[in-house]
Amino acid sequence: MARKHSISLLLILPIISIAADAAAGPATVCSFLGASYVSYDYCMAVLSSDSRSSTADPHGLALITDDLALANATAVHSTIEVLLNNSSDPFIHTCLSHCRKIYEGAISDVRKAANATARRNYAAAEELFDGVLDAPADCEATFVAGPVASSPIVKEDNEFSEIACLGRAINNYLK
């Protein structure tokens, strides 16, 4: 009789684990990320900004973060395009052209990361996010050698850096 119960228990434990994982919403996931990646408050603010997160499991939260990172990178690219069209300064134009290429690569890599997340290949997604974390710093570095005090997209670069870091953190949590 004890043997039947132990076999039944072994079959039930994975189901309990799956149910617990599915119940892990933004608060649970954000609390596991650790301050070395992103703060709990930032994680909660970002995930709460998307209505899908209230019912999403950890995998769904990673997909939501991927979507938000892609939207952010695309918005930075659009801002760069507007600034390029309005810039008459040759130095700023050169720097922004370089940033545009950087963000084109970042957009491509965030798309690849989203595809990897969708396939539950969290290690590949984390690696891709790790690479796109260089984009904002690389963009900002183009302005350092010149006569301008700072980049005209420093705020946008910082925002992308934060959301890409969150994407990296959530995929790391899931791998």
C-alpha positions as CSV (number, residue, x, y, z in Angstrom):
1,M,0.0,0.0,0.0
2,A,2.8,2.4,0.8
3,R,4.3,1.8,-2.6
4,K,1.2,3.0,-4.3
5,H,1.2,6.2,-2.4
6,S,4.9,6.9,-3.1
7,I,4.3,6.4,-6.8
8,S,1.3,8.7,-6.7
9,L,3.3,11.3,-4.8
10,L,6.0,11.2,-7.5
11,L,3.5,11.8,-10.2
12,I,1.8,14.7,-8.3
13,L,5.0,16.6,-7.3
14,P,5.9,17.7,-10.8
15,I,2.3,18.9,-11.3
16,I,2.5,21.0,-8.1
17,S,5.8,22.4,-9.3
18,I,4.3,23.4,-12.7
19,A,1.3,25.0,-10.9
20,A,3.5,26.9,-8.6
21,D,5.6,28.1,-11.5
22,A,2.5,29.2,-13.4
23,A,1.3,31.2,-10.4
24,A,4.7,33.1,-10.2
25,G,3.6,36.5,-11.4
26,P,5.6,39.7,-11.6
27,A,6.1,40.1,-7.9
28,T,7.6,36.6,-7.6
29,V,9.8,36.9,-10.6
30,C,11.0,40.4,-9.7
31,S,11.9,39.4,-6.2
32,F,14.2,36.6,-7.6
33,L,16.1,38.8,-10.0
34,G,18.4,40.4,-7.5
35,A,19.5,44.0,-7.3
36,S,22.6,43.3,-9.3
37,Y,20.4,43.1,-12.4
38,V,17.5,45.4,-11.8
39,S,15.7,46.7,-8.8
40,Y,12.5,45.1,-7.7
41,D,10.7,48.5,-8.1
42,Y,11.9,49.0,-11.7
43,C,11.0,45.4,-12.6
44,M,7.5,45.8,-11.1
45,A,7.0,49.2,-12.8
46,V,8.0,47.8,-16.2
47,L,6.0,44.6,-16.0
48,S,3.0,46.3,-14.5
49,S,2.9,48.7,-17.5
50,D,1.7,45.9,-19.7
51,S,-1.8,44.5,-18.8
52,R,-0.8,41.0,-20.0
53,S,1.6,40.7,-17.0
54,S,-1.2,40.3,-14.4
55,T,-2.0,36.8,-15.8
56,A,1.4,35.8,-17.2
57,D,3.6,33.0,-16.0
58,P,7.4,33.6,-15.9
59,H,7.7,32.6,-19.6
60,G,5.0,35.0,-20.5
61,L,6.7,37.8,-18.5
62,A,9.9,37.1,-20.5
63,L,8.0,37.5,-23.7
64,I,6.4,40.7,-22.5
65,T,9.8,42.1,-21.6
66,D,11.1,41.1,-25.0
67,D,8.2,43.0,-26.6
68,L,8.9,46.0,-24.4
69,A,12.6,46.0,-25.2
70,L,11.9,45.7,-28.9
71,A,9.4,48.6,-28.8
72,N,12.0,50.7,-26.8
73,A,14.9,50.0,-29.2
74,T,12.6,50.8,-32.2
75,A,11.6,54.1,-30.5
76,V,15.3,55.0,-29.9
77,H,15.9,54.3,-33.6
78,S,13.0,56.5,-34.6
79,T,14.3,59.3,-32.3
80,I,17.7,59.0,-34.0
81,E,16.1,59.3,-37.4
82,V,14.2,62.5,-36.4
83,L,17.4,64.0,-35.0
84,L,19.4,63.1,-38.1
85,N,16.8,64.8,-40.3
86,N,17.0,67.9,-38.1
87,S,20.8,68.0,-37.5
88,S,23.0,70.4,-39.4
89,D,26.0,69.8,-37.2
90,P,28.4,67.4,-39.0
91,F,29.8,65.9,-35.8
92,I,26.4,65.2,-34.4
93,H,25.2,63.9,-37.7
94,T,28.2,61.5,-37.9
95,C,27.6,60.3,-34.3
96,L,23.9,59.8,-34.8
97,S,24.5,57.9,-38.0
98,H,26.8,55.6,-36.0
99,C,24.1,55.2,-33.3
100,R,21.5,54.4,-36.0
101,K,23.6,51.5,-37.1
102,I,24.1,50.3,-33.5
103,Y,20.4,50.4,-32.9
104,E,19.6,48.6,-36.1
105,G,21.8,45.8,-34.8
106,A,20.2,46.0,-31.4
107,I,16.7,45.7,-32.9
108,S,17.8,42.6,-34.8
109,D,19.3,41.0,-31.8
110,V,16.3,41.8,-29.6
111,R,14.1,40.1,-32.2
112,K,16.4,37.1,-32.1
113,A,16.2,37.1,-28.3
114,A,12.4,37.2,-28.5
115,N,12.5,34.2,-30.8
116,A,14.8,32.3,-28.5
117,T,12.6,33.1,-25.5
118,A,9.5,31.9,-27.5
119,R,11.4,28.6,-28.1
120,R,12.3,28.5,-24.4
121,N,15.9,28.8,-25.2
122,Y,16.5,31.2,-22.3
123,A,20.3,30.8,-22.4
124,A,20.4,32.1,-26.0
125,A,18.0,34.9,-25.2
126,E,20.1,35.9,-22.2
127,E,23.3,35.9,-24.4
128,L,21.6,38.1,-27.0
129,F,20.4,40.6,-24.4
130,D,23.9,40.6,-22.9
131,G,25.2,41.7,-26.3
132,V,22.6,44.5,-26.8
133,L,23.5,45.9,-23.4
134,D,26.6,47.3,-25.2
135,A,24.5,49.4,-27.7
136,P,23.8,52.4,-25.4
137,A,27.4,52.7,-24.2
138,D,28.7,52.3,-27.8
139,C,26.4,55.0,-29.0
140,E,27.3,57.3,-26.2
141,A,31.0,56.7,-26.7
142,T,30.8,58.2,-30.2
143,F,30.0,61.6,-28.7
144,V,32.8,61.6,-26.1
145,A,35.5,62.7,-28.5
146,G,33.6,65.7,-29.8
147,P,32.7,69.2,-29.0
148,V,29.3,68.4,-27.5
149,A,28.7,68.1,-23.8
150,S,26.6,65.0,-24.1
151,S,24.6,62.9,-26.6
152,P,21.2,64.2,-27.5
153,I,19.8,60.7,-26.8
154,V,21.4,59.9,-23.4
155,K,18.0,59.5,-21.8
156,E,16.8,57.1,-24.5
157,D,20.1,55.2,-24.3
158,N,19.7,54.8,-20.5
159,E,16.1,53.6,-20.8
160,F,17.1,51.0,-23.4
161,S,19.9,49.8,-21.2
162,E,17.5,49.3,-18.3
163,I,14.9,47.4,-20.3
164,A,17.6,45.2,-22.0
165,C,19.0,44.5,-18.6
166,L,15.6,43.4,-17.4
167,G,15.2,41.1,-20.5
168,R,18.6,39.6,-19.7
169,A,17.7,39.1,-16.0
170,I,14.3,37.4,-16.7
171,N,15.8,35.1,-19.2
172,N,18.7,34.3,-16.8
173,Y,16.0,33.5,-14.1
174,L,14.3,31.1,-16.5
175,K,17.3,29.2,-17.7
